[in-house]
Amino acid sequence: MRRSPLRRMVTLATLAALGAATLGSTAACGDDSEGASGSSGRVTLRLGYFPNITHAPAVVGVEKGIFAEKLGANVKLDPKTFNAGPAAIEAVFSGALDATYIGPNPTVNAFSKSRGEAVRVVSGAASGGVALVVKPAITGVQDLKGKKIATPQLGNTQDVAIRYWLKQQGLTTTKEGGGDVKIVPQENAQTVETFNSGAIDGAWVPEPFVSRLVNAGGKVLVDERDLWPDKKFVITNLLVSTKFLKAHPDVVQKLVDGQVAANEFVNSKPEEAQQAISDAIGKITGKPLDLKLIKQAWPTLEFTNDPIATSLKAGLDHAVDVKLTEPVDLDGLYDLTYLNNALKAAGRPEVVQP
């Protein structure tokens, strides 16, 4: 079923706890003791991202030293990894992160929660790479009634996506896991095990988990690209703290220069980028991601610096529709000045400021 551009916004309740959080693999750093006012004169940039293929520019940028090179000797890069968007936004709000690669729904919730003050989108990163994978016996949407479908986290981008899509098909869901289709939020790493055990009947997830589930005997029931005009929708963009942006605009420019360079690497050297992703995920999780899996997932993604703002803005209506957020005025969310500076320097077309 075709629909207008969408993108999904996270439930505001996810952001309620904004204290000094302990964030799994991410340790909150407190004050930036190496900031511009420090005796060393160095600035620390705490950059969040997810160890998966939809964050390939970030993974490659860190692993291949692209960010470090662009940031220069006076900026210390402190990378941190997350499983899903709401936790990364909590880190931004608590002061543990200065910038993060993240999906559109947490982006909008952060902007809304702070009344448009706390964050800005400065670049895109990736489009696509998401699907609903189900048991072979499920042949259509009518077979999903009474089934359990996993998503990465309550209110994250994929969680909102499936709830909206199911509503369009006449099926209900609830935040508590009730309704016609039972939505079961769980970490992506659990999905193959729960899929194999029969605890879930499918999952709406990003790559590489789509390919993992397919290789575990599942089949793609919905390729999310098919729900969007021109098969384009933002899955990852680059978000910065407004506080950091105001204090260190030069560092943000260098970060965006790194993003553009990382995407150039990913697109021009795919095999080397795929190896870098496998190696990096191995370092982060203790187990390298199979190169065959990365190659299998690669064609479903487009790595683009354009944040595809129309998909995020139009998606707000759909998030409101499934009662995961209130209407939000997104005016001021994007600041593409830094991106267009980087694109111009690279001899590439600029992106229209939304």
ABEGO torsion letter per residue (X at the ends): XBBBBBBBBBBAAAAABABBBBBEABBBAEBBAABAABAAGBBBBBBBBBBBAAAAAAAAAAAAGAAAAAAEAABBBBBBBBABAAAAAAAAAAGABABBBBBAAAAAAAAAAAGGAABBBABBABBEGBBBBBBAABABAAAABGBBBBBABBGBAAAAAAAAAAAAAGBBBBAAGBEABBBBBBBAAAAAAAAAAGABAEBBBBOAAAAAAAAAGBBBABBAAAABBGGBBBABBBBBBAAAAAABAAAAAAAAAAAAAAAAAAAABAAAAAAAAAAAAAAAAGBBBBAAAAAAAAAABBBBABAGAAAAAAAAAAAAAAGABBBBBABGABBAAAAAAAAAAAGBBBBBBX
